[in-house]
Amino acid sequence: MTQTIQPNSLVTLHYRIALENGQPLISTFEGTPATLQLGVGELLPSLERLLAGIEVGTRHSFTLAPSQAFGEHRPDLVERVRREHMPDEEIEALTIMEFAAPDGSRYSGLVREIDEASALVDFNHPLAGKTIRFEVEIIGVN
């Protein structure tokens, strides 16, 4: 009997997430496979849905539009932050900064540009607005 992935399966797989042009962003194909518990937030829900019903021993490739992957790039999530609201440390453009929300949670933003008075910080996911390729090879299912 062939095993197939269910919505709450424990899956061992190789996977690669790449840009539409093939530039790899993350890949396990060159090393140790990943083991992921589906249904608990270890993988993007839209990627989990693609895995449902896939059989062990098969390989698949999917192309996802931004709305299916990490969302569209939202201009309202790009904000100018005054320097007095930033950590007192050396900050350069194209670095990730962590901020504390009023409720104590933490969130990150990419510093797009910075000067003496403020920084332009992008709080979108780094892959927002990008079409991605998601490739998987299913090794085992429990």
N, C-alpha and C positions, 0 to 999 in steps of 0.2 A: 504494500500500500504506500503510495506516494504521500509525503507530508507536505501540507501547504500552510502558509502563514495565516494566522487568525489575528483579529484586532488586539488580543492580549498576549500574543506569543512572545517567548524569549527567543530571539533570532541571532544566530551567529552568521556574519556576512562580511564580505569585502564591499566597500563602497567608495565612490569618488563623487565629489561635488566640484564641478568645473564651470567656468564661464562659457557662454555660448560659442566662443571662438576656440574652445578646447583647453584654455589655460586652467590647469588644475588648481584648486584652492585647498582641498583636503582629500587625502586618499589613503586607504589602508591596503591597497593592492600590492604595494612594495614591502609590506611588513606583516604584522600580526592582524588577523581579522578582528572586527569589533563584535561584541555581544551586547545587544540592546533589548531592554524590556519595553515592548510596545504598550501604549496606553498610559504611561506614567510621565510623559513629557521629556523623555530623553532624546526624542527626535521630533522635528517639526511635524505637526499633525497632517499637513498635506503630503509629506513624504511617507508617513506611516500608512496613509490610505492607499498610496501607490503599491505598497508591499503586500497588502491583503490579497490572499488568493494565489500568490506566487509559490511555485513548487521548489523544494530543496533541489540543489544541483543545477539550477538554471541561472542565466545571466540576462539582465534587462537594462535598457537605457531609456531614460525619459527626458524630455525637454520641457521645462516649466517656464511659463511667462511670469513676470514679476508678481502679478496678482495671485498666482498659484504657489509662489515660493516665499520670498521674504517681504512681499508687499511693494507697492509703488513708492517712489521717493516722494516724501511729503515736504513741500517748502515750509510749512508751518512748524516743522521740527528742526529748522535751522534758525538759531537764535544768536543774537549778539549778547555776550555776557561781559559785564564790567569787571575789570581786573580785581577790584576789591572783593568781588564775590567768588574769586578763584583761589586755589591754594597758593601759598607764598613759596613758590618754587620756580625754577627755570622751566618755561613752557615754550615749545616750538610748534610751528605749523606741522600738520599731518601726524600729530601724536594723539593718542587716546587719553582722555581725562575722565576721572571718576568724580561724580558729584553726589552729595547727600540730599535726598528729598526731605521735606518737612516731617514726613512720617517715619524717617529713619532709614528708609530703603535706599539702595545705591543704584545709580544708573550711569552709563558711560556716553561720552560724545567725542566725536572726532573734531579736533581743532583744525579748521580750514585755513584761517588766517589769524594773525595776532599782531597787535601793536601795543604801545605803552598804556592805552586807555581801556582797550577791550579785546575780546576774541570773538570770531565767528565760529560757533560750535554747531556741528551737525549731529543731531540725536537720532537720526534714522539708522536702521540696521545697515552695516557696511554693504550688504548685498541688495538693499532696497533699490527697486528700479531696474534690476538686472535680470535678464533671462539666464537660467542656469541649466546645466545638464547634470542629471543624477543617474549614476550607473551603479548597479548592484550585482553581486554574485552571491547567491544564497547557499550557505554551507550547511547549516543545521537549524532545526526548529524544535523547541520544547514547549 
